[in-house]
Amino acid sequence: MTALSARRIAVPGWAGPAAGIAAVLACWEVLALTVFAGGHAVPTPQGVLRTLADDGWSFYGPHLRGTGGEALRGFLWGNAIATALALLVVLVPPLERVVTQLAVASYCLPIIAVGPILTVVFDGDTPMVALSALSVVFTTLIGMLAGLRAADPAGLDLVRAYGGGRWAMLRRVRFAAALPAAFTALKISAPAAVLGAIIGEFMGRVPAGLGLAMIVAQQQLDVERTWGVAIVSGALAGVAYAGIALAGRLVTPWAPRGEGR
């Protein structure tokens, strides 16, 4: 084996995702032109991209602002509730059973069943924000609890030796230890918040939103626009995930790769 062949070939980090996207587009094109050619349910990638370009920001801007605003508020509310519950469990351990049972119950609630009830009770975009918040509570709570319990026992013993209680241990040791796991949970919660908001828009009454745009496109039998809205929705969830991942890298540079990044 020559030195040249033994040398490891450097591959850019973007090459893998780019190759995956190209493969998906190629398979999509082949299926649209062969298996689904006569059904008009699967348009070609060119048709979808053309419709996306024609619609542009003038069409998608208001819908993105609507869904993004609902998802952001739901994300903040849901994670605030989850963080408060996690801190409560750490400070008052006997409450863990009750808190975790409530979290599991919220996770098991079918959003499609809760949505209509919230739509009847509340006006405006409150149901969408509530469903978005409901979608993130369980994930963040579990991540926060795992992180808070991952604190170094030696550090906890040191604080305890100096007379510190649970609150002192939380502030001085547990909080920093919880950040990597917390950001891992937040990365998962961010797309879930977007999904919760979109599902709420399917059932609610909003002036703009990606869920509303998809319903209208389906009613008009506009297949290309329906697929376009789905792609934009996925892109919004991806941006939310990437934003939290970037924040995790900046806030927790000490965290190992794959945790808090």
N, C-alpha and C positions, 0 to 999 in steps of 0.2 A: 504494500500500500504506500503510495507516494505521500509526501508531506502535504501536497495540494489537496489530495482526496481525503486525507485524514483531518484536514482543517475543517472546523465547523463552519457551515455557511450561515452568515448572519441574515436573519429574516426580520424585516420590520414588524413592529407590533401590530400595525394596522393590516398586514397582509392576510392574516387568518380571518378576521371579520369581513374583509373585502371579498375574499374568496368565497366565504359562506353566503354573502349577499348575492354575489354573481351566480352561484349555484342555485339559489332559491329562485332568482329571476329567470334563469334558464329553464328550470323545471316548470315554473309558472307559465312561461311562454309556450312550452311544448304541450302542456295539459290544456291550455286555453284553445290551442289550434287543433287539437286532436280529440281527446276524450270529451271535453265540454264544448266542442265547437258548435253544436246545434242547439244548446240549451240557453244561451245568452245569460247564464248565471255567473260565468267566470270570464271577465274581459281580459284582454291582453295587457301586459304591463305598459305598453305604449299608450293604449287607450286611457288607462287610469292616470298616467303621468300627464297626458295631454289635458285631461279634464282638470287635474290639479293645477296645472299652469294657467288654464283659462279662468278657473275660479279665483285663484290668487288670494292675496291678503284681504282684498275687499270682501270676500266671502268668508274666509276662515278666521280673519282677525276677531270679529265680534264673538264667534263661537269659541275660539281659544281663550279669549279673555273671560267669557262666562264660565266655562268649565274649569279653567285654571284658577280663577278666583274661588270657586266653590271648593275645589280640591285643596287649595292652600289653606283655607280656613278650617276645613275638616281635618286636614293633616295637623295643624297647630292645636286644635281643640282635642283631637283624639290622643295625640302624643302628650299633651299636658295632663290629661286625665290618667293616662297610663303611667306617666312618670310619678304623679302624685300617689297613685295606688302602690307603685313599687316602693317608694320611700316610706309609705305607711306600713307596708309589710316588714321592711327592714327595722323600722323604729318600734313597731308593735308586732312582734312575731306571732302572737296568738291569732291575729286577724288574717293570717296567710290563707287558711282554708276558705274563709268566706270570700276573700278578694279573688282568689284563683277560680272559685266556682262561678262567681259573677262574670269573670273574664271569659271563661269557657262558654257560659251561657250566651254572652254577647257574640262570641265567635260562631256559635252554632245557629244563631238566629238567621233564617233565610232572608236576605236583603229584599228579594223579590216579593216577600210577603209583608215585610215591615214597611216598605216604601209606600204602598197605597194608604196605609194608616197614617203615616206622617204627612202625606200629601193632603189628606182630609183635615187633619188637626192644625197644620201650620200653613202659612201663606208664603209666597215668594220662593226664594232659594233655600230657605231653612231646611226642608227635607233633604235636599242634595248635600248640604253641609253636614247634616246629622248622619246620613248614610256613609259619607266619606269618613267622618270621625269614627263611626262604628267599625269600619273596615280596618282600622289601624290599631285599635286599643289592645287587642290580644297579642299581636305580634310584638309591639313595643314593650308591653308589660313583661312578657317572657324574656325578651332580650335584656331589659333593664335589670330584672331580678338576677339573671345569670351573670351579668356584669358586676352588679353590686356584691354578689357572693364570691366573685373571683378575686377579691382583695387578698393581698399577701397576709397570711396569718401573723407573721412576725411584725408587720406594721401595726396590725390591730392590737397585738399584745403590747407593743410599745406605747401606744396611745392609752391603753387600759392601765399600764403600769404608772403612767403619769396622772392617773385619776380621771381620764376622759371617759365619757359615757358613750351611748350609741350615737348621739348627735355629733360628738367630736370625731368619732371613728368614721362617720359618714362623710363629714366635711374634709377630713384630712387624708383619708385613705380610700374609702370605698368609691367616692365620686370619680376620682381619676382612673381607678381600676375599671370602672363601668363604662368608660367612654368608648373603647373599641367595640365591645358587644352592643352598646347602644346604637352606634352608627351602623353596625351590621343590620340591626332590626329596623332602623330608620330607612335604610336602602330598600328593604322589602316593603315597608309601609308606604313609601312614596307612590309607587305605581298602584298600590291597592287603594290609596286615596283617590287617585284619578278614576279608577274603575268604579268606585262607589259613587262618585259624583255623576258619571255618565249613566250608570244604571238609574240613579234618581231622576235624571232628566228624561228617561224613557217614560216615567210615570208622572212627573210633575208638570207644573205650568211655569215655564221660563221663557223669556223673550229670545234668548240665544243660548247655545250650548251645543257641543258635539253630539250629544245624544239626540237632541231635537233635530239637528241637521241630518242625522242618519235616518230618523223616522220619516222626515219629509222626503228624503231621497228615495227611500223604499216605497213610499206611497206613490211617488211619481214614476216608479219603475226605472229610475236612473241608476243603472248598475255601476257605471264607472264612478259616479259621485259617491255611491254607497261604499265602494271599495276605497275611494280616496279619503272619505271621512274616517274609515277604519284605520287606514295607514297613518293619518294625522293623529288619531287618538293614541295609537301605539307609539308614535314619535314623542308625543307629550309625556307619556308614561316613561319612556326611555330617557328623556331629558331630566325628568324628576329623579330618576334613579341615578343618573350620572352626576347631577348636581349634589346629591347627598354623598355620593362616593367621593367626589372631589373635596367636599367639606371635611369628610372623615380623614382624608389624607393630610389635609392642612392642620386639622386639630389634633390628630393622633399620629404624629410621624413616627413614634416609637412602636406602633402596633405592627405585628408581623403581617406579611402579605396575605391577603384574603380575610383579614379581620380588621374591621373598622375602615376598609378602603373600598 
